[in-house]
Each structure stands twice: as C-alpha cells, then as structure tokens.
Amino acid sequence: MGREGGMGRGGHRSVPHTADLRVEAWAPTREECLAQAVRGVCASFLDLTGAVGVHRRDVVVRAGTDEDVLVALLEEIVYRLDTEGEVPVDVDLTPAADGLHVGLHMADADTLPATGAVPKAVTLNDLAFGRGAQGWRCSVTLDV
C-alpha cells in the first residue's frame, strides 16, 4: 500500500469496500496517477515485491475523458490477466495525439504470491479522476 504523504510524490492505496476492490491513487501528473492506479490494482491481489517484467506489451488507449482513459487502461489489465495470465509489474505512459501510449512490463501472474481476490471487471460506481490544487487524484472500484 502506498503512503499518502505530500502530493509531490505519487502513491496508491486500497480502500475497504464491501465485496469489491476500491483503489485510490495520486501523483503530480496525469500519467503518473494512472500508473499508480495500475500499481494499486495489481498490488491488491499479488505481491509484486522484486517482480520483474519478462516481456513488454505496447497498447494505445483511446478514450474521450480522463475517467474513460482510466477505465480503459484498467480494463486492459483485467483482460490481460484473464486471457494471458499476466500482470504488469511496471508501466510506462506517454500521451500522444492518437491516445495514450502504454508500455506494460508483464510477468506471469502464477509466478507471484497471491495476496487477495483477483479483479474481474472495472465498474463505474463512484469513479473519479481529475486535477486539483495538489495534483492528480483518481478513485475506482473493481468487481472481485
């Protein structure tokens, strides 16, 4: 779980939520906030300590609003976990005219210790993502 110290640094945390997984993330930039959300979701069900990506997947996320980008990015993570059995242990995000370029450094999920329930879908319940006086914040709920 990340620490929510000053907003000058990024972080994430899982928040207790009945029968679901709720993740909040924060960072100085939009892209780092998205990366923290990915890390928070993955760290909620796997111990990523010392994990190393064995290959990279490059995808482009195209969505209208920042909230849509967050949902699409996390849906990609859930999809890769479900279909390929892999999880990102690191993520590179670069904004571009055609969308958000995402580099996912993937590891086999079966090689990492399980610590919680695996997310099955991203929900739109209480979805939030935006910039405030102290940086970017997002919160998202996933079905587990």
VEXGUVO-890870 format. One record per residue: x, y, z of N, C-alpha, C, O in turn; residue in one letter. Coordinates in steps of 0.2 Angstrom, whole numbers. Layout:
N
<<X; Y; Z>; <X; Y; Z>; <X; Y; Z>; <X; Y; Z>; 'a'>
...
This chain:
144
<<4; -6; 0>; <0; 0; 0>; <4; 6; 0>; <9; 6; 4>; 'm'>
<<3; 11; -4>; <7; 17; -4>; <5; 22; 1>; <0; 21; 5>; 'g'>
<<10; 26; 3>; <8; 31; 8>; <6; 38; 5>; <8; 40; 0>; 'r'>
<<1; 41; 8>; <-2; 47; 6>; <2; 53; 9>; <-2; 57; 13>; 'e'>
<<8; 53; 8>; <12; 59; 11>; <10; 65; 7>; <4; 67; 5>; 'g'>
<<15; 69; 5>; <14; 75; 1>; <12; 73; -6>; <14; 68; -9>; 'g'>
<<8; 78; -9>; <6; 76; -16>; <12; 77; -21>; <11; 75; -27>; 'm'>
<<18; 79; -19>; <23; 80; -23>; <26; 73; -26>; <29; 72; -31>; 'g'>
<<24; 68; -22>; <25; 61; -24>; <19; 57; -25>; <14; 59; -23>; 'r'>
<<20; 52; -30>; <14; 48; -31>; <13; 42; -26>; <17; 40; -23>; 'g'>
<<7; 39; -26>; <6; 34; -22>; <-1; 31; -24>; <-5; 33; -28>; 'g'>
<<-3; 26; -20>; <-9; 22; -21>; <-11; 19; -14>; <-7; 17; -10>; 'h'>
<<-17; 17; -13>; <-20; 13; -8>; <-26; 10; -9>; <-30; 12; -13>; 'r'>
<<-27; 4; -6>; <-33; 1; -7>; <-38; 3; -1>; <-35; 5; 4>; 's'>
<<-44; 4; -3>; <-49; 6; 2>; <-54; 1; 4>; <-57; -2; -1>; 'v'>
<<-56; 0; 10>; <-61; -6; 11>; <-67; -4; 8>; <-70; 2; 8>; 'p'>
<<-70; -9; 4>; <-76; -8; 1>; <-80; -15; 0>; <-77; -20; -2>; 'h'>
<<-86; -15; 2>; <-90; -21; 3>; <-90; -25; -4>; <-92; -22; -9>; 't'>
<<-87; -31; -4>; <-87; -36; -9>; <-84; -33; -16>; <-85; -36; -21>; 'a'>
<<-80; -28; -15>; <-77; -25; -21>; <-70; -23; -19>; <-68; -23; -13>; 'd'>
<<-66; -21; -24>; <-60; -18; -23>; <-60; -10; -25>; <-62; -9; -30>; 'l'>
<<-58; -6; -20>; <-58; 1; -22>; <-51; 3; -21>; <-47; 2; -16>; 'r'>
<<-48; 7; -26>; <-41; 9; -26>; <-42; 17; -27>; <-45; 19; -32>; 'v'>
<<-38; 20; -23>; <-37; 27; -24>; <-29; 28; -26>; <-25; 25; -23>; 'e'>
<<-28; 33; -30>; <-21; 35; -32>; <-20; 42; -33>; <-25; 46; -34>; 'a'>
<<-14; 44; -32>; <-12; 51; -33>; <-5; 52; -36>; <-1; 48; -34>; 'w'>
<<-4; 58; -39>; <3; 59; -41>; <3; 66; -44>; <-3; 69; -45>; 'a'>
<<8; 69; -45>; <9; 76; -48>; <6; 77; -55>; <4; 82; -57>; 'p'>
<<7; 71; -59>; <5; 71; -66>; <-1; 66; -68>; <-2; 62; -64>; 't'>
<<-5; 68; -73>; <-10; 63; -75>; <-7; 56; -77>; <-10; 51; -74>; 'r'>
<<-2; 56; -80>; <1; 49; -82>; <3; 45; -76>; <2; 39; -76>; 'e'>
<<7; 49; -71>; <9; 45; -65>; <3; 43; -61>; <4; 38; -58>; 'e'>
<<-2; 47; -61>; <-8; 45; -57>; <-11; 39; -60>; <-13; 34; -56>; 'c'>
<<-11; 38; -67>; <-14; 32; -70>; <-9; 26; -68>; <-12; 21; -67>; 'l'>
<<-3; 27; -69>; <2; 22; -67>; <1; 20; -60>; <2; 14; -58>; 'a'>
<<0; 24; -55>; <-1; 22; -48>; <-7; 18; -47>; <-8; 14; -43>; 'q'>
<<-13; 20; -51>; <-19; 16; -51>; <-18; 9; -53>; <-20; 4; -50>; 'a'>
<<-14; 8; -59>; <-12; 2; -61>; <-8; -2; -56>; <-10; -8; -54>; 'v'>
<<-3; 1; -53>; <1; -2; -47>; <-4; -4; -42>; <-3; -9; -39>; 'r'>
<<-8; 0; -40>; <-13; -1; -34>; <-17; -7; -35>; <-18; -11; -31>; 'g'>
<<-20; -7; -41>; <-24; -13; -43>; <-20; -19; -43>; <-23; -24; -40>; 'v'>
<<-15; -20; -46>; <-11; -26; -46>; <-8; -28; -39>; <-8; -34; -38>; 'c'>
<<-6; -23; -35>; <-3; -24; -29>; <-9; -27; -24>; <-7; -29; -18>; 'a'>
<<-15; -26; -26>; <-21; -28; -21>; <-22; -35; -21>; <-25; -38; -17>; 's'>
<<-19; -39; -26>; <-20; -46; -26>; <-14; -50; -27>; <-14; -56; -27>; 'f'>
<<-8; -47; -29>; <-2; -50; -29>; <4; -47; -26>; <4; -40; -25>; 'l'>
<<8; -50; -23>; <14; -47; -20>; <19; -46; -26>; <22; -51; -28>; 'd'>
<<20; -40; -27>; <25; -38; -33>; <32; -36; -31>; <36; -34; -35>; 'l'>
<<33; -37; -24>; <40; -36; -22>; <45; -40; -26>; <45; -46; -26>; 't'>
<<50; -36; -29>; <55; -39; -33>; <53; -42; -39>; <57; -45; -43>; 'g'>
<<47; -41; -41>; <44; -44; -48>; <48; -40; -54>; <49; -34; -53>; 'a'>
<<49; -44; -59>; <52; -41; -65>; <48; -43; -71>; <46; -49; -71>; 'v'>
<<47; -38; -75>; <44; -40; -81>; <48; -44; -86>; <54; -43; -87>; 'g'>
<<45; -49; -89>; <48; -54; -93>; <47; -52; -101>; <51; -54; -105>; 'v'>
<<42; -48; -102>; <41; -45; -109>; <37; -39; -108>; <34; -38; -103>; 'h'>
<<36; -36; -114>; <33; -29; -114>; <27; -30; -119>; <28; -33; -124>; 'r'>
<<22; -27; -117>; <16; -26; -122>; <15; -19; -123>; <14; -15; -118>; 'r'>
<<14; -17; -129>; <13; -10; -131>; <6; -9; -133>; <4; -13; -138>; 'd'>
<<2; -5; -130>; <-5; -4; -132>; <-6; 4; -133>; <-3; 8; -130>; 'v'>
<<-11; 6; -136>; <-14; 13; -136>; <-21; 13; -134>; <-25; 9; -136>; 'v'>
<<-22; 17; -129>; <-28; 18; -126>; <-31; 24; -129>; <-28; 30; -128>; 'v'>
<<-37; 24; -132>; <-41; 29; -135>; <-47; 30; -131>; <-51; 25; -131>; 'r'>
<<-48; 36; -128>; <-54; 37; -124>; <-55; 45; -124>; <-51; 49; -124>; 'a'>
<<-62; 47; -123>; <-64; 54; -123>; <-62; 58; -117>; <-58; 63; -117>; 'g'>
<<-63; 55; -111>; <-62; 59; -105>; <-57; 55; -101>; <-55; 50; -102>; 't'>
<<-54; 59; -96>; <-49; 56; -91>; <-52; 50; -88>; <-48; 45; -87>; 'd'>
<<-58; 50; -86>; <-61; 44; -82>; <-62; 38; -87>; <-60; 33; -85>; 'e'>
<<-63; 40; -94>; <-63; 34; -99>; <-57; 31; -100>; <-56; 25; -101>; 'd'>
<<-51; 35; -100>; <-45; 33; -100>; <-43; 28; -94>; <-40; 23; -95>; 'v'>
<<-45; 30; -88>; <-43; 26; -83>; <-47; 19; -83>; <-44; 14; -82>; 'l'>
<<-53; 19; -85>; <-57; 13; -86>; <-54; 9; -91>; <-53; 3; -90>; 'v'>
<<-53; 12; -97>; <-50; 8; -102>; <-43; 5; -101>; <-42; -1; -102>; 'a'>
<<-39; 9; -97>; <-32; 6; -95>; <-33; 0; -90>; <-30; -5; -91>; 'l'>
<<-37; 1; -85>; <-38; -5; -81>; <-42; -11; -84>; <-41; -16; -82>; 'l'>
<<-46; -9; -88>; <-50; -15; -92>; <-44; -19; -96>; <-45; -25; -96>; 'e'>
<<-39; -15; -99>; <-34; -19; -102>; <-30; -23; -97>; <-28; -29; -99>; 'e'>
<<-29; -21; -91>; <-25; -25; -86>; <-30; -31; -84>; <-27; -37; -84>; 'i'>
<<-36; -30; -83>; <-40; -36; -82>; <-41; -41; -87>; <-40; -47; -86>; 'v'>
<<-41; -38; -93>; <-41; -43; -99>; <-35; -47; -100>; <-35; -53; -101>; 'y'>
<<-29; -44; -99>; <-23; -47; -100>; <-22; -53; -95>; <-19; -58; -96>; 'r'>
<<-24; -51; -89>; <-24; -56; -83>; <-29; -62; -85>; <-27; -68; -84>; 'l'>
<<-35; -60; -87>; <-39; -66; -89>; <-38; -70; -95>; <-38; -76; -94>; 'd'>
<<-35; -67; -100>; <-34; -71; -106>; <-27; -73; -107>; <-26; -79; -110>; 't'>
<<-22; -70; -104>; <-15; -72; -104>; <-12; -74; -98>; <-6; -77; -98>; 'e'>
<<-15; -73; -92>; <-12; -75; -86>; <-6; -71; -84>; <-2; -73; -80>; 'g'>
<<-6; -64; -86>; <0; -60; -85>; <-3; -53; -82>; <-8; -51; -83>; 'e'>
<<2; -50; -78>; <1; -44; -75>; <6; -39; -76>; <12; -41; -76>; 'v'>
<<5; -33; -76>; <10; -28; -77>; <14; -27; -70>; <10; -26; -65>; 'p'>
<<20; -27; -70>; <24; -25; -64>; <27; -18; -64>; <30; -16; -60>; 'v'>
<<27; -16; -70>; <29; -9; -71>; <25; -6; -78>; <23; -10; -82>; 'd'>
<<24; 0; -78>; <20; 3; -84>; <23; 10; -86>; <25; 14; -81>; 'v'>
<<24; 11; -92>; <26; 17; -95>; <20; 21; -99>; <17; 17; -103>; 'd'>
<<19; 27; -97>; <13; 30; -101>; <16; 37; -104>; <19; 41; -101>; 'l'>
<<14; 37; -111>; <16; 43; -114>; <10; 46; -118>; <7; 42; -122>; 't'>
<<8; 52; -117>; <2; 55; -121>; <4; 56; -128>; <10; 58; -129>; 'p'>
<<-1; 55; -132>; <1; 56; -140>; <-6; 58; -143>; <-11; 58; -140>; 'a'>
<<-5; 61; -149>; <-11; 64; -152>; <-16; 58; -154>; <-22; 60; -154>; 'a'>
<<-14; 52; -154>; <-19; 46; -156>; <-21; 43; -150>; <-25; 38; -150>; 'd'>
<<-19; 45; -144>; <-22; 42; -137>; <-16; 42; -133>; <-11; 45; -133>; 'g'>
<<-17; 37; -128>; <-11; 36; -123>; <-7; 30; -124>; <-10; 25; -125>; 'l'>
<<-1; 31; -126>; <3; 25; -127>; <5; 22; -121>; <8; 25; -116>; 'h'>
<<4; 16; -120>; <5; 12; -114>; <10; 6; -115>; <9; 2; -120>; 'v'>
<<16; 6; -111>; <20; 1; -111>; <20; -3; -105>; <21; -1; -99>; 'g'>
<<17; -9; -105>; <16; -14; -100>; <22; -19; -99>; <23; -23; -104>; 'l'>
<<25; -19; -94>; <31; -24; -92>; <28; -29; -88>; <26; -29; -82>; 'h'>
<<26; -35; -92>; <22; -40; -89>; <26; -46; -86>; <32; -47; -88>; 'm'>
<<23; -49; -81>; <26; -55; -78>; <20; -60; -78>; <14; -58; -78>; 'a'>
<<22; -67; -77>; <17; -72; -77>; <14; -71; -70>; <17; -72; -65>; 'd'>
<<7; -70; -69>; <4; -70; -63>; <5; -76; -58>; <5; -75; -52>; 'a'>
<<6; -82; -61>; <6; -88; -57>; <13; -88; -54>; <14; -92; -49>; 'd'>
<<18; -84; -56>; <24; -84; -53>; <25; -80; -47>; <30; -79; -43>; 't'>
<<19; -76; -45>; <19; -71; -40>; <15; -73; -34>; <9; -76; -36>; 'l'>
<<16; -72; -28>; <12; -74; -22>; <5; -70; -22>; <5; -64; -23>; 'p'>
<<0; -74; -22>; <-7; -71; -22>; <-8; -68; -15>; <-6; -71; -10>; 'a'>
<<-11; -62; -14>; <-12; -59; -8>; <-19; -57; -7>; <-21; -54; -2>; 't'>
<<-23; -57; -12>; <-30; -55; -12>; <-34; -58; -18>; <-32; -62; -22>; 'g'>
<<-41; -56; -18>; <-45; -58; -24>; <-43; -54; -30>; <-42; -48; -30>; 'a'>
<<-44; -58; -36>; <-42; -56; -42>; <-48; -51; -45>; <-54; -53; -45>; 'v'>
<<-46; -45; -48>; <-52; -41; -50>; <-55; -44; -57>; <-51; -47; -61>; 'p'>
<<-61; -44; -58>; <-65; -47; -63>; <-67; -41; -68>; <-68; -43; -74>; 'k'>
<<-69; -35; -66>; <-71; -30; -70>; <-71; -23; -67>; <-71; -23; -61>; 'a'>
<<-70; -18; -71>; <-70; -11; -68>; <-77; -9; -68>; <-81; -10; -73>; 'v'>
<<-79; -6; -63>; <-86; -3; -63>; <-85; 5; -63>; <-80; 8; -63>; 't'>
<<-91; 8; -64>; <-92; 15; -65>; <-94; 18; -59>; <-95; 24; -58>; 'l'>
<<-95; 14; -53>; <-98; 17; -47>; <-93; 21; -44>; <-87; 19; -43>; 'n'>
<<-95; 27; -42>; <-90; 32; -39>; <-84; 33; -42>; <-79; 34; -39>; 'd'>
<<-83; 33; -49>; <-77; 34; -52>; <-76; 41; -52>; <-80; 45; -53>; 'l'>
<<-69; 43; -51>; <-67; 50; -51>; <-60; 50; -53>; <-56; 46; -52>; 'a'>
<<-58; 55; -57>; <-52; 56; -60>; <-51; 64; -62>; <-55; 66; -66>; 'f'>
<<-46; 67; -59>; <-46; 74; -60>; <-40; 77; -57>; <-36; 74; -53>; 'g'>
<<-39; 84; -59>; <-33; 88; -56>; <-36; 92; -51>; <-41; 96; -52>; 'r'>
<<-32; 93; -46>; <-34; 98; -40>; <-28; 102; -39>; <-23; 102; -42>; 'g'>
<<-29; 106; -33>; <-24; 111; -32>; <-17; 107; -30>; <-12; 110; -31>; 'a'>
<<-17; 101; -28>; <-11; 97; -26>; <-9; 92; -31>; <-5; 88; -29>; 'q'>
<<-12; 92; -36>; <-10; 86; -41>; <-16; 82; -44>; <-22; 84; -43>; 'g'>
<<-15; 77; -47>; <-20; 72; -49>; <-22; 67; -44>; <-18; 64; -41>; 'w'>
<<-28; 65; -44>; <-31; 60; -40>; <-36; 56; -44>; <-40; 59; -48>; 'r'>
<<-36; 50; -42>; <-42; 46; -45>; <-44; 40; -40>; <-40; 39; -35>; 'c'>
<<-50; 38; -41>; <-53; 33; -37>; <-57; 28; -41>; <-61; 31; -45>; 's'>
<<-57; 22; -41>; <-60; 17; -45>; <-62; 11; -41>; <-58; 9; -36>; 'v'>
<<-67; 8; -43>; <-70; 2; -40>; <-70; -4; -45>; <-72; -3; -51>; 't'>
<<-67; -10; -43>; <-67; -16; -47>; <-71; -21; -44>; <-71; -22; -38>; 'l'>
<<-75; -25; -48>; <-78; -31; -45>; <-72; -36; -44>; <-68; -37; -48>; 'd'>
<<-73; -40; -39>; <-68; -46; -37>; <-72; -52; -37>; <-69; -57; -36>; 'v'>
